[in-house]
Amino acid sequence: MAERKRKYELVMALSPVSTEAEATVIVDNIADVITSSGGEVTGREEWGVKRLAYLVNSFQEGSYYKADISMDSSDVKELERTLNANQDVLVHLISKV
């Protein structure tokens, strides 16, 4: 039996060293991971460069992005693994809406 899709909000801070084109490729790759697991990205926002609350990998700033997604709850762990493995994603938060 297939699980029902739930709505989530993904907020992530990318390395400020990445150019805008590189950041777009990173966000597109993460969106591809979501869609390949049967989910969908329903909205996407760029929040720009903001100061981090604490140093992460010796960076004081991060380029923030927000995505509204819907996917099976069982696929969220795989998305978490992908985000943790990506060197350009400094921090992320996935919350159920």
Secondary structure, 3 states (H helix, E strand, C coil): CCCCEEEEEEEEEECCCCCHHHHHHHHHHHHHHHHHCCCEEEEEEEEEEEEEEEEECCEEEEEEEEEEEEEEHHHHHHHHHHHHHCCCEEEEEEEEC
